[in-house]
Amino acid sequence: MFTIISYDIVQTKRRTRVFKLLKGYGTHVQYSVFECYLNPKQLAAVEEGLRKLIDLQTDSIRLYLLDITAVQRIQVLGIGQVSDDPVYFHT
């Protein structure tokens, strides 16, 4: 499923760890936003990994799961494009 993940992490060290985790699953499209194609197993792994990395009292992560209809309606203004499903994503 196409998933947009955005984050607001207070501490630089945790933010870097979150970035590195998400980099293995998707495309970094803006400062704190990733676009990912995740199957249910990958989504569970991402959620578990993020829960271990963040401080639930100060940090915020949002996962937007979009079906194909929603993905087809994504509009990009300016530079960039909606991410494809690269082969380097986890399997």
Backbone torsions as a table, in degrees:
resi	resn	phi	psi	omega
1	MET	NA	140.2	177.8
2	PHE	-70.8	125.4	-176.1
3	THR	-130.3	129.1	173.2
4	ILE	-100.7	127.6	-179.7
5	ILE	-120.2	123.0	176.3
6	SER	-120.9	150.9	-177.5
7	TYR	-143.7	151.3	174.4
8	ASP	-134.0	99.1	-174.6
9	ILE	-112.3	125.9	-174.0
10	VAL	-68.1	-48.4	-173.0
11	GLN	-92.1	133.2	-177.3
12	THR	-57.9	-42.8	-178.0
13	LYS	-62.1	-44.6	177.9
14	ARG	-67.2	-40.5	179.5
15	ARG	-60.1	-41.3	178.2
16	THR	-64.3	-41.5	179.1
17	ARG	-65.4	-40.8	177.3
18	VAL	-62.9	-45.6	178.3
19	PHE	-56.0	-47.5	-178.8
20	LYS	-63.2	-39.7	177.7
21	LEU	-62.7	-50.4	-176.4
22	LEU	-67.4	-30.7	179.1
23	LYS	-58.4	-30.0	178.8
24	GLY	-77.7	-8.1	-176.6
25	TYR	-119.4	-13.9	-174.7
26	GLY	-161.0	-166.3	-177.4
27	THR	-107.9	128.2	178.4
28	HIS	-78.1	110.3	-173.1
29	VAL	-107.3	-22.1	175.0
30	GLN	-149.6	175.9	-172.2
31	TYR	-45.6	-49.8	-178.4
32	SER	-128.6	38.9	-177.0
33	VAL	-135.9	133.5	175.0
34	PHE	-122.9	146.1	169.7
35	GLU	-110.8	129.7	-174.8
36	CYS	-136.0	147.0	166.6
37	TYR	-105.3	112.0	-174.5
38	LEU	-124.2	133.8	169.7
39	ASN	-83.9	171.3	-176.8
40	PRO	-56.3	-38.0	179.7
41	LYS	-66.4	-43.1	178.8
42	GLN	-66.0	-41.9	178.5
43	LEU	-59.4	-44.5	178.2
44	ALA	-62.0	-40.9	-179.9
45	ALA	-66.0	-40.9	178.5
46	VAL	-63.6	-48.3	-180.0
47	GLU	-59.1	-45.2	179.8
48	GLU	-63.2	-44.7	179.3
49	GLY	-62.1	-42.4	180.0
50	LEU	-65.6	-42.0	179.1
51	ARG	-59.4	-34.4	179.7
52	LYS	-73.8	-25.6	-174.1
53	LEU	-91.7	-29.8	-170.4
54	ILE	-96.9	164.6	172.0
55	ASP	-98.5	111.2	-175.7
56	LEU	-65.2	-14.8	179.6
57	GLN	-87.0	-22.5	-175.0
58	THR	-126.3	-20.6	-175.0
59	ASP	-102.3	161.2	179.5
60	SER	-141.1	131.5	174.5
61	ILE	-131.2	135.1	178.1
62	ARG	-120.3	132.8	176.8
63	LEU	-117.2	119.4	179.0
64	TYR	-107.7	111.0	-179.6
65	LEU	-94.1	119.6	-174.6
66	LEU	-115.4	133.7	174.3
67	ASP	-80.0	174.0	-174.1
68	ILE	-59.9	-35.6	179.3
69	THR	-62.9	-43.8	178.7
70	ALA	-66.1	-40.5	-180.0
71	VAL	-62.0	-39.8	-179.8
72	GLN	-66.0	-21.0	-179.4
73	ARG	-94.5	0.8	179.1
74	ILE	-65.3	134.0	177.0
75	GLN	-117.9	136.2	176.3
76	VAL	-115.7	122.0	176.3
77	LEU	-102.1	132.3	-176.8
78	GLY	86.5	-151.8	-175.7
79	ILE	-76.8	156.0	176.1
80	GLY	108.0	171.1	178.1
81	GLN	-152.9	162.8	177.2
82	VAL	-67.4	137.0	-175.8
83	SER	-64.9	145.8	170.4
84	ASP	-90.5	-178.8	179.9
85	ASP	-96.7	84.8	-176.8
86	PRO	-66.6	154.6	-177.0
87	VAL	-73.0	-15.6	-176.7
88	TYR	-82.1	-5.4	177.1
89	PHE	-63.0	153.8	176.9
90	HIS	-58.9	150.6	177.2
91	THR	-119.1	NA	NA
